[in-house]
Amino acid sequence: NIGISNFELPDLNELLSSCKVVPQIYQGNAWQLWFRPEVLQRLREKNVLYQAYNVVNGIVTRESAAPRAYRVLADVARAKNADVGTVVLAALKRRGVATIPRASSPNHLAANAPRAV
């Protein structure tokens, strides 16, 4: 099996149009899912799993980059009595995106656990 990471769409298209073995997994930054959705779409067309890294750190801690979106996440988290990071992980899971959450404390570990998501 082959895995790739951090390809931009033109490079991804070039690879997918010429490869004999289609990659099974693509690893990319979680931000790419919102700002380059065409990458996820292209991967889905080829049945390649998207695995997101930098999920909580890249989204939750960047409140200033997208304050309105963060407020929505925070509202959902309050309504579900959950952590904002857990809401993000659950949303990605529903979209069929695998995640690599990092846990730097027992609270993070509990929030990232499959039963929480």
N, C-alpha and C positions, 0 to 999 in steps of 0.2 A: 504494500500500500504506500501511497505517496501523500504527503501533506505539504501544503504551501502556506506562506504567511505574508501579510502586508503588501499584496500586489495591488497596484492601481488598476482601474478597469481596462485601459488599453493593454497593459501587460498581461492581465488575466485573459482577455480575449485572444491575444496572440498565443498564449500557452494552450488554451482550450481548443483553439482551431487547429493546432498542429501536434498535440500530444497523442501518443498511442495508448497511454494509460491515464485515465482521468483521475485527478487527485481525489482522495476520499474526504479530506478535511482541509479547511482553510482557517487559519488563525489570524484574527485581526482585532484591532482596538475597538472597544465598544462604541466609541464616538462615531466610528465609520458607519455604523448601522443607521444612524439618524442623518448624517450629512452626505453619505454616499450610498443610498439605498439601492442604487442600480447594481452595486457589487453583490449584495445579497440576492437580488433577483437573478443575476447571471449564474450565481452558484446554485441556486435552486433549480434553474433550468437544466443543469448538469448533475443534479442530485449530489451536490457536495455540501457537507455539513459545515456550517459556520460556527466556529468556536471563538467566543469573545473573551478577551482579557482586559484588564484595567476597568472592570465593570463598575464597582462601587467607587473606587478612587477616581476613575475617569468621568463619572457622571455625577454622583452624589456630592462630591467635594467641589464641584465646579458650578455651584449655584449661581455665581455672578455671570457665568457665560450664557445662561438661559434661565433667568429668574422666573419667568412665567411658567415655564415647564417644571421647574423645581417646585413652585407653589402647588401645581396640580399633583405632583408626586407626593408632596407633604400632605395635601388634603386626602388623597387616597390612603396614605399610610395611617393617618389619624382615624379615618372611617373604618379601617380594617384592624386597628389597634396593632399596627406592625411598624417595623423599622423602614425607612425610606429605601435603604439598600435591598431589603427583602422584596419590596414592591418592584424595584427594577429587575431583580433576578426573576421574579415570577412573570413579569411582562416579557422578558426575553425567552423564558421557557415556553410560554404560550405561542411565541412566534417561531418556535422550533430552533432556537439558537442555543447551543451548548455554552456554558460559562465556566470560567476558571476564577471563582471567587477566592479572595485571600482572607485569612482570618488572623488578625493580630492580637485578639483577646478572646476570652471565653464568651463574651457577649456577641462578638462578630461570628464566632463559630456557631453559636445557637441560631443567629439570624440567617446564616447561610445554609443551615441544615435542610435537607430535602423536605422534611415535614413542615418546615416554616414557609418554604416556597410553594 
